[in-house]
Amino acid sequence: MTRPDTGRPPVGVLPQAAHALAGRVARLRAAPALHPRGVMCAGTLEVPGTDGGWWRAPWLDRPGSYEATVRWSRALGLPAPLPDGLGLAVRVHDADGPGSALDLLFTSSRAGRLGRHLPLLRPHALAGPYSTLVSYRAGDRARVLAAFPVPGGHGPVGASLPALRQALARAPLRFDLRAAAADEPWRTFATLVLTPGPPAPESGTVSYDPYAHSVPGLRPTARLSGLREAAYSGSRRGRSGRPLR
């Protein structure tokens, strides 16, 4: 499902402020307002599926193997070695048929009921999970999605962009993708394996947007959607040089 940018300004004081601020920051940086620099990765995403449709969401219940384009980045662009919010932006190609896409945005967080909704500044890239922060309507429940690093032989990996590139060059990095409602334990629905992607400028990126790129039965809930969509729209306009209304 792809929602076009209508070009209309957002409604409401907070969405309008987010739209304008994101646009100005993006224009000054000539890059996204948040996560301005990143490392592009190639990804393979494997969905094992379920017996009996446990998730009640077609994409989660159906076995599949997908190519992905992933951008690993620092949210605020703070200089290393300062900790920063870390992001994994995942574009799943052909998620619901040829030419379709599913975007999942994960941010460094904790795994608990409250911590999974709050970004966490982190000095090490593999020290804990990455969460969508907002819930998704997954089947008949509102569930948060998260990417949990799978322990390997890497040891501590710093959060600087050079450290991320070096870790990818040494060996593939694997994440278990999990989902949980507030009263559920985390349950794995896919695995994501990252390898070095094609060379690209640090500021070069796919325009990830989980509201514009979703699949039936798996979509971000409306909570905070207006604010986040306004920020995404403002960032896109700022980078393109289009007027901010």
SETI-776996 format. One record per residue: residue number from 1; residue in one letter; x, y, z of N, C-alpha, C in turn. Coordinates in Angstrom, 3 decimals. Layout:
<node NUM; a; <X; Y; Z>; <X; Y; Z>; <X; Y; Z>> ...
END
This chain:
<node 1; m; <0.856; -1.181; 0.000>; <0.000; 0.000; 0.000>; <0.889; 1.225; 0.000>> <node 2; t; <0.729; 2.099; -0.973>; <1.529; 3.307; -1.073>; <0.614; 4.516; -1.063>> <node 3; r; <0.856; 5.421; -0.153>; <0.044; 6.626; -0.042>; <0.808; 7.782; -0.652>> <node 4; p; <0.288; 8.428; -1.717>; <1.008; 9.529; -2.336>; <1.043; 10.745; -1.432>> <node 5; d; <2.074; 11.570; -1.622>; <2.171; 12.842; -0.913>; <1.251; 13.823; -1.618>> <node 6; t; <0.195; 14.267; -0.944>; <-0.795; 15.131; -1.576>; <-0.303; 16.552; -1.768>> <node 7; g; <0.767; 16.924; -1.070>; <1.266; 18.282; -1.164>; <0.540; 19.245; -0.238>> <node 8; r; <-0.503; 18.810; 0.442>; <-1.237; 19.672; 1.353>; <-0.519; 19.746; 2.695>> <node 9; p; <-0.501; 20.919; 3.328>; <0.131; 21.037; 4.643>; <-0.652; 20.252; 5.677>> <node 10; p; <-0.008; 19.751; 6.738>; <-0.717; 18.997; 7.767>; <-1.647; 19.889; 8.565>> <node 11; v; <-2.624; 19.270; 9.204>; <-3.612; 19.989; 10.013>; <-3.240; 19.850; 11.481>> <node 12; g; <-3.310; 20.939; 12.241>; <-3.017; 20.896; 13.665>; <-1.705; 21.599; 13.975>> <node 13; v; <-1.628; 22.173; 15.170>; <-0.459; 22.966; 15.542>; <0.801; 22.105; 15.615>> <node 14; l; <0.745; 20.974; 16.345>; <1.946; 20.145; 16.491>; <2.390; 19.536; 15.170>> <node 15; p; <1.482; 18.934; 14.351>; <1.926; 18.426; 13.049>; <2.526; 19.512; 12.158>> <node 16; q; <1.930; 20.727; 12.157>; <2.480; 21.795; 11.342>; <3.871; 22.192; 11.813>> <node 17; a; <4.061; 22.230; 13.140>; <5.379; 22.568; 13.673>; <6.406; 21.497; 13.320>> <node 18; a; <6.017; 20.219; 13.434>; <6.927; 19.122; 13.083>; <7.281; 19.169; 11.602>> <node 19; h; <6.286; 19.447; 10.760>; <6.490; 19.549; 9.312>; <7.503; 20.643; 8.987>> <node 20; a; <7.298; 21.813; 9.585>; <8.166; 22.944; 9.291>; <9.581; 22.723; 9.812>> <node 21; l; <9.701; 22.227; 11.056>; <11.020; 22.016; 11.642>; <11.802; 20.970; 10.856>> <node 22; a; <11.157; 19.832; 10.542>; <11.846; 18.787; 9.792>; <12.281; 19.298; 8.426>> <node 23; g; <11.426; 20.112; 7.784>; <11.785; 20.645; 6.477>; <12.986; 21.563; 6.531>> <node 24; r; <13.037; 22.433; 7.537>; <14.162; 23.359; 7.640>; <15.468; 22.624; 7.937>> <node 25; v; <15.407; 21.654; 8.854>; <16.618; 20.883; 9.170>; <17.093; 20.111; 7.954>> <node 26; a; <16.160; 19.470; 7.219>; <16.538; 18.702; 6.035>; <17.147; 19.597; 4.970>> <node 27; r; <16.592; 20.810; 4.807>; <17.131; 21.718; 3.796>; <18.538; 22.166; 4.158>> <node 28; l; <18.777; 22.458; 5.444>; <20.101; 22.884; 5.876>; <21.126; 21.766; 5.716>> <node 29; r; <20.692; 20.538; 6.033>; <21.616; 19.404; 5.974>; <21.759; 18.842; 4.566>> <node 30; a; <20.783; 19.147; 3.683>; <20.687; 18.482; 2.374>; <20.661; 16.969; 2.587>> <node 31; a; <19.955; 16.571; 3.623>; <19.860; 15.169; 4.037>; <18.628; 15.069; 4.928>> <node 32; p; <18.194; 13.841; 5.267>; <17.030; 13.721; 6.143>; <17.216; 14.483; 7.446>> <node 33; a; <16.087; 14.989; 7.997>; <16.155; 15.757; 9.233>; <16.704; 14.917; 10.377>> <node 34; l; <16.293; 13.660; 10.444>; <16.855; 12.703; 11.391>; <17.603; 11.631; 10.618>> <node 35; h; <18.542; 10.981; 11.270>; <19.365; 9.954; 10.627>; <20.026; 10.499; 9.357>> <node 36; p; <20.753; 11.637; 9.462>; <21.291; 12.275; 8.262>; <22.430; 11.498; 7.604>> <node 37; r; <23.152; 10.686; 8.350>; <24.265; 9.908; 7.801>; <24.083; 8.449; 8.170>> <node 38; g; <24.409; 7.557; 7.253>; <24.198; 6.148; 7.534>; <25.027; 5.243; 6.658>> <node 39; v; <24.939; 3.970; 6.939>; <25.636; 2.923; 6.198>; <24.589; 2.072; 5.496>> <node 40; m; <24.687; 1.977; 4.176>; <23.757; 1.153; 3.421>; <24.189; -0.315; 3.488>> <node 41; c; <23.221; -1.187; 3.717>; <23.471; -2.620; 3.836>; <22.556; -3.376; 2.880>> <node 42; a; <23.029; -4.533; 2.449>; <22.146; -5.473; 1.771>; <21.542; -6.378; 2.835>> <node 43; g; <20.336; -6.819; 2.610>; <19.683; -7.659; 3.605>; <18.916; -8.795; 2.977>> <node 44; t; <18.823; -9.885; 3.727>; <17.957; -11.008; 3.364>; <17.025; -11.248; 4.538>> <node 45; l; <15.740; -11.243; 4.268>; <14.759; -11.409; 5.328>; <13.984; -12.700; 5.091>> <node 46; e; <13.995; -13.578; 6.080>; <13.326; -14.875; 5.994>; <12.160; -14.919; 6.970>> <node 47; v; <10.974; -15.160; 6.446>; <9.769; -15.292; 7.266>; <9.359; -16.759; 7.272>> <node 48; p; <9.438; -17.465; 8.404>; <9.115; -18.888; 8.407>; <7.630; -19.174; 8.258>> <node 49; g; <6.778; -18.198; 8.575>; <5.339; -18.437; 8.542>; <4.868; -19.213; 9.758>> <node 50; t; <3.573; -19.437; 9.843>; <3.008; -20.140; 10.993>; <2.012; -21.192; 10.530>> <node 51; d; <1.773; -22.153; 11.389>; <0.715; -23.138; 11.152>; <-0.604; -22.586; 11.682>> <node 52; g; <-1.612; -22.597; 10.847>; <-2.924; -22.164; 11.305>; <-3.120; -20.667; 11.360>> <node 53; g; <-2.175; -19.885; 10.805>; <-2.355; -18.439; 10.785>; <-2.361; -17.798; 12.153>> <node 54; w; <-1.351; -18.096; 12.979>; <-1.324; -17.622; 14.373>; <-1.407; -16.105; 14.456>> <node 55; w; <-0.684; -15.389; 13.584>; <-0.658; -13.931; 13.655>; <-1.943; -13.294; 13.125>> <node 56; r; <-2.660; -13.998; 12.270>; <-3.837; -13.449; 11.580>; <-3.470; -12.221; 10.753>> <node 57; a; <-2.272; -12.248; 10.201>; <-1.772; -11.213; 9.295>; <-1.088; -11.954; 8.148>> <node 58; p; <-1.567; -11.811; 6.916>; <-1.059; -12.638; 5.804>; <0.449; -12.624; 5.667>> <node 59; w; <1.076; -11.445; 5.746>; <2.515; -11.390; 5.506>; <3.296; -12.099; 6.609>> <node 60; l; <2.823; -12.038; 7.847>; <3.499; -12.711; 8.949>; <3.266; -14.216; 8.934>> <node 61; d; <2.111; -14.645; 8.489>; <1.765; -16.070; 8.519>; <2.250; -16.830; 7.282>> <node 62; r; <2.588; -16.123; 6.220>; <2.964; -16.756; 4.961>; <4.484; -16.900; 4.870>> <node 63; p; <5.021; -18.115; 4.671>; <6.474; -18.258; 4.510>; <6.958; -17.455; 3.305>> <node 64; g; <8.125; -16.852; 3.453>; <8.670; -16.079; 2.350>; <10.113; -15.707; 2.569>> <node 65; s; <10.795; -15.443; 1.474>; <12.185; -14.982; 1.506>; <12.254; -13.714; 0.654>> <node 66; y; <12.845; -12.652; 1.200>; <12.816; -11.351; 0.547>; <14.198; -10.696; 0.585>> <node 67; e; <14.495; -9.959; -0.468>; <15.653; -9.084; -0.437>; <15.256; -7.781; 0.255>> <node 68; a; <16.229; -7.162; 0.908>; <15.953; -5.923; 1.629>; <17.099; -4.941; 1.427>> <node 69; t; <16.772; -3.680; 1.481>; <17.757; -2.610; 1.514>; <17.664; -1.963; 2.881>> <node 70; v; <18.781; -1.926; 3.594>; <18.780; -1.498; 4.995>; <19.750; -0.339; 5.167>> <node 71; r; <19.330; 0.637; 5.932>; <20.211; 1.758; 6.274>; <20.375; 1.796; 7.786>> <node 72; w; <21.632; 1.697; 8.221>; <21.983; 1.717; 9.642>; <22.544; 3.094; 9.934>> <node 73; s; <21.990; 3.813; 10.901>; <22.343; 5.222; 11.020>; <22.295; 5.713; 12.460>> <node 74; r; <22.824; 6.927; 12.636>; <22.785; 7.624; 13.919>; <21.688; 8.682; 13.830>> <node 75; a; <20.739; 8.644; 14.765>; <19.522; 9.448; 14.649>; <19.804; 10.947; 14.657>> <node 76; l; <20.590; 11.421; 15.613>; <20.818; 12.855; 15.754>; <22.049; 13.332; 15.014>> <node 77; g; <22.860; 12.376; 14.547>; <24.087; 12.753; 13.869>; <25.142; 13.293; 14.799>> <node 78; l; <25.091; 12.903; 16.101>; <26.092; 13.360; 17.056>; <27.452; 12.744; 16.717>> <node 79; p; <28.532; 13.469; 16.976>; <29.850; 12.916; 16.658>; <30.213; 11.758; 17.582>> <node 80; a; <30.810; 10.704; 17.024>; <31.328; 9.610; 17.846>; <32.528; 10.142; 18.621>> <node 81; p; <32.789; 9.632; 19.843>; <32.180; 8.442; 20.462>; <30.947; 8.724; 21.311>> <node 82; l; <30.315; 9.879; 21.174>; <29.100; 10.143; 21.938>; <28.032; 9.111; 21.583>> <node 83; p; <27.270; 8.642; 22.563>; <26.153; 7.740; 22.238>; <25.099; 8.484; 21.434>> <node 84; d; <24.341; 7.749; 20.672>; <23.305; 8.347; 19.836>; <22.169; 7.348; 19.711>> <node 85; g; <20.998; 7.849; 19.346>; <19.937; 6.930; 18.983>; <20.300; 6.276; 17.662>> <node 86; l; <20.224; 4.966; 17.602>; <20.621; 4.239; 16.390>; <19.378; 3.757; 15.662>> <node 87; g; <19.441; 3.764; 14.359>; <18.292; 3.363; 13.569>; <18.612; 2.272; 12.579>> <node 88; l; <17.676; 1.357; 12.405>; <17.707; 0.365; 11.323>; <16.463; 0.609; 10.476>> <node 89; a; <16.658; 1.127; 9.277>; <15.547; 1.347; 8.349>; <15.572; 0.222; 7.328>> <node 90; v; <14.502; -0.555; 7.278>; <14.458; -1.773; 6.463>; <13.411; -1.608; 5.363>> <node 91; r; <13.834; -1.688; 4.112>; <12.913; -1.719; 2.968>; <12.865; -3.171; 2.463>> <node 92; v; <11.713; -3.829; 2.645>; <11.505; -5.201; 2.182>; <10.927; -5.129; 0.776>> <node 93; h; <11.663; -5.637; -0.191>; <11.251; -5.547; -1.588>; <10.225; -6.629; -1.935>> <node 94; d; <9.255; -6.263; -2.767>; <8.241; -7.206; -3.262>; <7.535; -7.923; -2.110>> <node 95; a; <7.293; -7.209; -1.021>; <6.726; -7.830; 0.180>; <5.328; -8.382; -0.060>> <node 96; d; <4.542; -7.687; -0.870>; <3.175; -8.133; -1.139>; <2.947; -8.281; -2.641>> <node 97; g; <3.988; -8.762; -3.331>; <3.926; -8.936; -4.769>; <4.938; -8.039; -5.457>> <node 98; p; <5.221; -8.301; -6.736>; <6.223; -7.518; -7.466>; <5.925; -6.023; -7.430>> <node 99; g; <6.971; -5.259; -7.121>; <6.853; -3.812; -7.103>; <6.339; -3.218; -5.813>> <node 100; s; <5.893; -4.045; -4.879>; <5.419; -3.524; -3.591>; <6.580; -3.441; -2.613>> <node 101; a; <6.385; -2.713; -1.537>; <7.445; -2.563; -0.539>; <6.835; -2.464; 0.845>> <node 102; l; <7.601; -2.920; 1.812>; <7.257; -2.781; 3.224>; <8.426; -2.094; 3.912>> <node 103; d; <8.167; -0.961; 4.565>; <9.197; -0.243; 5.304>; <8.991; -0.445; 6.797>> <node 104; l; <10.062; -0.830; 7.485>; <10.054; -0.980; 8.933>; <11.183; -0.128; 9.495>> <node 105; l; <10.861; 0.755; 10.426>; <11.853; 1.625; 11.035>; <12.040; 1.238; 12.496>> <node 106; f; <13.255; 0.805; 12.824>; <13.588; 0.388; 14.180>; <14.566; 1.385; 14.792>> <node 107; t; <14.389; 1.688; 16.077>; <15.253; 2.617; 16.801>; <15.749; 1.947; 18.078>> <node 108; s; <16.993; 2.202; 18.440>; <17.555; 1.595; 19.648>; <16.662; 1.901; 20.852>> <node 109; s; <16.392; 0.852; 21.636>; <15.435; 0.969; 22.737>; <15.729; -0.122; 23.759>> <node 110; r; <14.864; -0.226; 24.745>; <14.866; -1.363; 25.653>; <13.758; -2.323; 25.250>> <node 111; a; <13.685; -3.469; 25.927>; <12.716; -4.493; 25.542>; <11.477; -4.507; 26.430>> <node 112; g; <11.506; -3.803; 27.574>; <10.380; -3.844; 28.501>; <9.146; -3.134; 27.975>> <node 113; r; <8.052; -3.239; 28.708>; <6.766; -2.703; 28.231>; <6.823; -1.201; 27.997>> <node 114; l; <7.532; -0.464; 28.846>; <7.674; 0.973; 28.652>; <8.855; 1.293; 27.744>> <node 115; g; <9.990; 0.648; 27.991>; <11.213; 0.964; 27.256>; <11.112; 0.726; 25.766>> <node 116; r; <10.260; -0.201; 25.343>; <10.131; -0.473; 23.908>; <9.483; 0.690; 23.152>> <node 117; h; <8.880; 1.637; 23.861>; <8.244; 2.795; 23.226>; <9.119; 4.049; 23.277>> <node 118; l; <10.320; 3.946; 23.864>; <11.175; 5.116; 24.042>; <12.530; 4.901; 23.377>> <node 119; p; <13.026; 5.883; 22.623>; <14.363; 5.746; 22.040>; <15.428; 5.763; 23.127>> <node 120; l; <16.523; 5.077; 22.868>; <17.609; 4.948; 23.847>; <18.926; 5.289; 23.170>> <node 121; l; <19.631; 6.286; 23.715>; <20.976; 6.596; 23.217>; <21.901; 5.452; 23.616>> <node 122; r; <22.705; 5.004; 22.664>; <23.492; 3.799; 22.909>; <24.891; 3.971; 22.307>> <node 123; p; <25.950; 3.581; 23.058>; <27.311; 3.684; 22.520>; <27.744; 2.464; 21.717>> <node 124; h; <27.012; 1.351; 21.849>; <27.367; 0.120; 21.134>; <26.179; -0.367; 20.311>> <node 125; a; <26.441; -0.734; 19.082>; <25.369; -1.011; 18.120>; <24.627; -2.303; 18.406>> <node 126; l; <25.296; -3.284; 19.013>; <24.668; -4.592; 19.214>; <24.376; -4.875; 20.682>> <node 127; a; <24.260; -3.815; 21.487>; <24.093; -3.988; 22.930>; <22.654; -4.239; 23.345>> <node 128; g; <21.708; -4.161; 22.431>; <20.311; -4.369; 22.803>; <19.406; -4.256; 21.599>> <node 129; p; <18.105; -4.323; 21.834>; <17.153; -4.364; 20.720>; <16.920; -3.004; 20.082>> <node 130; y; <16.294; -3.064; 18.925>; <15.813; -1.897; 18.193>; <14.300; -2.074; 18.046>> <node 131; s; <13.527; -1.043; 18.384>; <12.076; -1.161; 18.390>; <11.446; -0.190; 17.394>> <node 132; t; <10.234; -0.514; 16.934>; <9.481; 0.431; 16.110>; <8.923; 1.587; 16.938>> <node 133; l; <9.006; 1.500; 18.247>; <8.517; 2.506; 19.193>; <6.999; 2.618; 19.169>> <node 134; v; <6.394; 2.771; 18.020>; <4.929; 2.785; 17.928>; <4.435; 1.368; 17.647>> <node 135; s; <3.208; 1.106; 18.041>; <2.627; -0.216; 17.810>; <2.155; -0.358; 16.369>> <node 136; y; <2.090; -1.601; 15.930>; <1.525; -1.964; 14.636>; <0.237; -2.735; 14.866>> <node 137; r; <-0.719; -2.526; 13.981>; <-1.876; -3.402; 13.959>; <-1.447; -4.664; 13.216>> <node 138; a; <-1.175; -5.710; 13.968>; <-0.721; -6.985; 13.420>; <-1.821; -8.004; 13.653>> <node 139; g; <-2.593; -8.267; 12.611>; <-3.746; -9.131; 12.795>; <-4.785; -8.424; 13.641>> <node 140; d; <-5.186; -9.055; 14.744>; <-6.228; -8.488; 15.599>; <-5.673; -7.845; 16.861>> <node 141; r; <-4.354; -7.622; 16.924>; <-3.737; -7.033; 18.117>; <-2.837; -5.867; 17.730>> <node 142; a; <-2.644; -4.950; 18.678>; <-1.657; -3.886; 18.531>; <-0.355; -4.401; 19.133>> <node 143; r; <0.666; -4.541; 18.282>; <1.929; -5.125; 18.725>; <3.097; -4.237; 18.308>> <node 144; v; <4.089; -4.130; 19.181>; <5.338; -3.466; 18.840>; <6.233; -4.483; 18.149>> <node 145; l; <6.957; -4.045; 17.124>; <7.923; -4.887; 16.437>; <9.326; -4.496; 16.897>> <node 146; a; <10.235; -5.451; 16.934>; <11.592; -5.162; 17.390>; <12.592; -6.070; 16.684>> <node 147; a; <13.828; -5.573; 16.568>; <14.942; -6.327; 15.985>; <15.954; -6.585; 17.093>> <node 148; f; <16.160; -7.857; 17.425>; <17.084; -8.252; 18.486>; <18.367; -8.802; 17.864>> <node 149; p; <19.529; -8.209; 18.172>; <20.781; -8.761; 17.642>; <20.997; -10.190; 18.114>> <node 150; v; <21.427; -11.053; 17.211>; <21.762; -12.434; 17.552>; <23.239; -12.481; 17.914>> <node 151; p; <23.588; -12.956; 19.123>; <25.000; -12.982; 19.519>; <25.841; -13.769; 18.525>> <node 152; g; <27.029; -13.228; 18.238>; <27.956; -13.888; 17.331>; <29.371; -13.657; 17.788>> <node 153; g; <30.301; -13.725; 16.866>; <31.707; -13.569; 17.209>; <32.222; -12.159; 17.076>> <node 154; h; <31.324; -11.162; 16.938>; <31.775; -9.798; 16.711>; <32.310; -9.140; 17.974>> <node 155; g; <31.751; -9.477; 19.143>; <32.083; -8.738; 20.339>; <31.433; -7.370; 20.287>> <node 156; p; <31.819; -6.446; 21.175>; <31.223; -5.106; 21.155>; <31.483; -4.406; 19.825>> <node 157; v; <30.461; -3.787; 19.281>; <30.571; -3.036; 18.033>; <30.186; -1.598; 18.346>> <node 158; g; <31.105; -0.670; 18.114>; <30.823; 0.727; 18.368>; <29.701; 1.250; 17.499>> <node 159; a; <29.183; 2.414; 17.868>; <28.043; 2.979; 17.147>; <28.454; 3.993; 16.093>> <node 160; s; <29.749; 4.158; 15.840>; <30.173; 5.071; 14.786>; <29.965; 4.411; 13.424>> <node 161; l; <29.848; 5.215; 12.386>; <29.649; 4.651; 11.053>; <30.844; 3.795; 10.605>> <node 162; p; <32.106; 4.210; 10.855>; <33.221; 3.319; 10.510>; <33.165; 1.978; 11.235>> <node 163; a; <32.749; 1.984; 12.517>; <32.661; 0.725; 13.274>; <31.603; -0.190; 12.674>> <node 164; l; <30.483; 0.373; 12.218>; <29.438; -0.443; 11.602>; <29.943; -1.058; 10.298>> <node 165; r; <30.647; -0.276; 9.494>; <31.190; -0.810; 8.242>; <32.187; -1.937; 8.513>> <node 166; q; <33.031; -1.743; 9.507>; <34.036; -2.767; 9.829>; <33.372; -4.049; 10.300>> <node 167; a; <32.321; -3.927; 11.106>; <31.620; -5.120; 11.588>; <30.984; -5.881; 10.428>> <node 168; l; <30.372; -5.166; 9.504>; <29.761; -5.817; 8.343>; <30.811; -6.495; 7.473>> <node 169; a; <31.983; -5.871; 7.371>; <33.041; -6.445; 6.533>; <33.598; -7.731; 7.133>> <node 170; r; <33.557; -7.848; 8.468>; <34.109; -9.049; 9.107>; <33.208; -10.262; 8.901>> <node 171; a; <31.913; -10.084; 9.036>; <30.983; -11.212; 8.936>; <29.565; -10.668; 8.864>> <node 172; p; <28.631; -11.433; 8.301>; <27.234; -10.983; 8.300>; <26.717; -10.792; 9.717>> <node 173; l; <25.775; -9.885; 9.869>; <25.138; -9.618; 11.155>; <23.680; -10.060; 11.086>> <node 174; r; <23.233; -10.728; 12.125>; <21.886; -11.291; 12.110>; <21.039; -10.676; 13.223>> <node 175; f; <19.768; -10.447; 12.886>; <18.785; -9.963; 13.849>; <17.561; -10.865; 13.802>> <node 176; d; <17.010; -11.166; 14.963>; <15.699; -11.808; 15.045>; <14.647; -10.715; 15.142>> <node 177; l; <13.682; -10.732; 14.235>; <12.589; -9.777; 14.284>; <11.453; -10.397; 15.088>> <node 178; r; <10.992; -9.668; 16.095>; <9.977; -10.186; 17.009>; <8.843; -9.181; 17.162>> <node 179; a; <7.736; -9.664; 17.671>; <6.568; -8.816; 17.922>; <5.944; -9.219; 19.245>> <node 180; a; <5.308; -8.251; 19.904>; <4.639; -8.544; 21.169>; <3.633; -7.454; 21.485>> <node 181; a; <2.471; -7.872; 21.964>; <1.523; -6.951; 22.588>; <1.955; -6.745; 24.037>> <node 182; a; <1.313; -5.827; 24.730>; <1.714; -5.503; 26.100>; <1.623; -6.697; 27.032>> <node 183; d; <0.703; -7.638; 26.774>; <0.505; -8.784; 27.655>; <1.077; -10.073; 27.076>> <node 184; e; <1.970; -9.960; 26.077>; <2.549; -11.142; 25.435>; <4.064; -11.150; 25.587>> <node 185; p; <4.684; -12.333; 25.585>; <6.138; -12.391; 25.450>; <6.524; -12.113; 23.999>> <node 186; w; <7.782; -11.736; 23.772>; <8.263; -11.530; 22.417>; <8.212; -12.848; 21.645>> <node 187; r; <7.763; -12.783; 20.409>; <7.685; -13.966; 19.554>; <8.342; -13.623; 18.212>> <node 188; t; <9.271; -14.468; 17.761>; <10.006; -14.221; 16.522>; <9.120; -14.482; 15.308>> <node 189; f; <9.128; -13.530; 14.354>; <8.371; -13.725; 13.122>; <9.255; -13.735; 11.875>> <node 190; a; <10.552; -13.358; 12.008>; <11.443; -13.344; 10.848>; <12.875; -13.220; 11.325>> <node 191; t; <13.807; -13.501; 10.431>; <15.224; -13.234; 10.680>; <15.733; -12.315; 9.570>> <node 192; l; <16.647; -11.433; 9.950>; <17.230; -10.480; 9.012>; <18.740; -10.617; 9.070>> <node 193; v; <19.359; -10.859; 7.921>; <20.810; -10.981; 7.834>; <21.347; -9.820; 7.007>> <node 194; l; <22.313; -9.085; 7.580>; <22.889; -7.920; 6.925>; <24.285; -8.209; 6.407>> <node 195; t; <24.555; -7.742; 5.204>; <25.877; -7.813; 4.591>; <26.186; -6.449; 3.993>> <node 196; p; <27.452; -6.166; 3.638>; <27.766; -4.848; 3.071>; <26.935; -4.581; 1.820>> <node 197; g; <26.446; -3.371; 1.716>; <25.676; -2.973; 0.545>; <26.560; -2.288; -0.477>> <node 198; p; <25.991; -1.870; -1.590>; <26.774; -1.167; -2.606>; <27.261; 0.160; -2.064>> <node 199; p; <28.430; 0.645; -2.511>; <28.925; 1.937; -2.029>; <27.900; 3.037; -2.307>> <node 200; a; <27.724; 3.910; -1.317>; <26.782; 5.025; -1.454>; <27.214; 6.134; -0.515>> <node 201; p; <26.945; 7.384; -0.871>; <27.265; 8.474; 0.062>; <26.552; 8.267; 1.394>> <node 202; e; <27.202; 8.694; 2.485>; <26.592; 8.516; 3.799>; <25.217; 9.166; 3.873>> <node 203; s; <25.035; 10.291; 3.161>; <23.758; 10.994; 3.206>; <22.769; 10.457; 2.178>> <node 204; g; <23.219; 9.566; 1.293>; <22.309; 8.983; 0.316>; <21.415; 7.958; 0.979>> <node 205; t; <20.131; 7.957; 0.634>; <19.226; 7.042; 1.295>; <17.994; 6.789; 0.471>> <node 206; v; <17.386; 5.645; 0.685>; <16.039; 5.398; 0.217>; <15.097; 6.216; 1.088>> <node 207; s; <13.993; 6.690; 0.534>; <13.032; 7.461; 1.317>; <12.109; 6.499; 2.049>> <node 208; y; <12.524; 6.081; 3.232>; <11.756; 5.121; 4.019>; <10.552; 5.805; 4.656>> <node 209; d; <9.406; 5.175; 4.602>; <8.198; 5.736; 5.203>; <7.240; 4.591; 5.522>> <node 210; p; <7.101; 4.217; 6.803>; <6.257; 3.060; 7.150>; <4.772; 3.310; 6.934>> <node 211; y; <4.368; 4.579; 6.843>; <2.949; 4.860; 6.596>; <2.623; 4.764; 5.110>> <node 212; a; <3.572; 5.090; 4.266>; <3.346; 5.007; 2.828>; <3.583; 3.603; 2.288>> <node 213; h; <4.405; 2.801; 2.991>; <4.759; 1.466; 2.505>; <4.444; 0.434; 3.593>> <node 214; s; <3.271; -0.164; 3.484>; <2.843; -1.191; 4.421>; <2.197; -2.316; 3.628>> <node 215; v; <1.789; -3.368; 4.321>; <1.138; -4.503; 3.669>; <-0.164; -4.806; 4.412>> <node 216; p; <-1.112; -5.475; 3.764>; <-2.381; -5.781; 4.439>; <-2.160; -6.552; 5.737>> <node 217; g; <-2.808; -6.106; 6.790>; <-2.716; -6.779; 8.073>; <-1.528; -6.388; 8.918>> <node 218; l; <-0.673; -5.483; 8.418>; <0.504; -5.054; 9.186>; <0.751; -3.587; 8.865>> <node 219; r; <0.300; -2.706; 9.783>; <0.400; -1.267; 9.536>; <0.537; -0.536; 10.871>> <node 220; p; <1.322; 0.549; 10.911>; <1.425; 1.312; 12.153>; <0.062; 1.806; 12.613>> <node 221; t; <-0.159; 1.800; 13.915>; <-1.421; 2.296; 14.449>; <-1.481; 3.810; 14.305>> <node 222; a; <-2.664; 4.361; 14.527>; <-2.878; 5.792; 14.323>; <-2.205; 6.650; 15.387>> <node 223; r; <-1.831; 6.042; 16.521>; <-1.232; 6.829; 17.604>; <0.064; 7.494; 17.133>> <node 224; l; <0.119; 8.807; 17.204>; <1.248; 9.633; 16.782>; <1.467; 9.627; 15.271>> <node 225; s; <0.574; 8.981; 14.506>; <0.801; 8.887; 13.061>; <0.777; 10.255; 12.396>> <node 226; g; <-0.132; 11.142; 12.835>; <-0.198; 12.459; 12.226>; <1.083; 13.242; 12.421>> <node 227; l; <1.663; 13.151; 13.627>; <2.896; 13.863; 13.921>; <4.052; 13.301; 13.112>> <node 228; r; <4.167; 11.978; 13.056>; <5.273; 11.368; 12.334>; <5.134; 11.569; 10.828>> <node 229; e; <3.922; 11.436; 10.297>; <3.727; 11.655; 8.865>; <4.048; 13.097; 8.488>> <node 230; a; <3.699; 14.048; 9.358>; <4.021; 15.443; 9.090>; <5.533; 15.657; 9.039>> <node 231; a; <6.253; 15.024; 9.962>; <7.715; 15.145; 9.976>; <8.328; 14.522; 8.729>> <node 232; y; <7.837; 13.327; 8.327>; <8.351; 12.705; 7.107>; <8.100; 13.589; 5.897>> <node 233; s; <6.885; 14.141; 5.803>; <6.536; 14.989; 4.669>; <7.403; 16.239; 4.635>> <node 234; g; <7.597; 16.876; 5.788>; <8.431; 18.060; 5.842>; <9.868; 17.766; 5.464>> <node 235; s; <10.391; 16.620; 5.923>; <11.757; 16.243; 5.581>; <11.910; 16.032; 4.081>> <node 236; r; <10.924; 15.359; 3.460>; <10.994; 15.138; 2.011>; <10.955; 16.464; 1.254>> <node 237; r; <10.096; 17.382; 1.672>; <9.997; 18.670; 1.004>; <11.275; 19.489; 1.184>> <node 238; g; <11.836; 19.459; 2.389>; <13.066; 20.207; 2.621>; <14.206; 19.713; 1.754>> <node 239; r; <14.312; 18.393; 1.587>; <15.395; 17.832; 0.784>; <15.187; 18.127; -0.692>> <node 240; s; <13.930; 18.213; -1.127>; <13.653; 18.438; -2.550>; <13.681; 19.909; -2.922>> <node 241; g; <13.687; 20.782; -1.898>; <13.674; 22.205; -2.183>; <12.291; 22.759; -2.460>> <node 242; r; <11.249; 21.935; -2.308>; <9.888; 22.410; -2.522>; <9.467; 23.327; -1.372>> <node 243; p; <8.594; 24.304; -1.633>; <8.196; 25.251; -0.565>; <7.525; 24.514; 0.591>> <node 244; l; <7.818; 24.972; 1.800>; <7.164; 24.443; 3.002>; <6.006; 25.368; 3.341>> <node 245; r; <4.794; 24.843; 3.297>; <3.617; 25.686; 3.521>; <3.260; 25.738; 4.997>> 
END
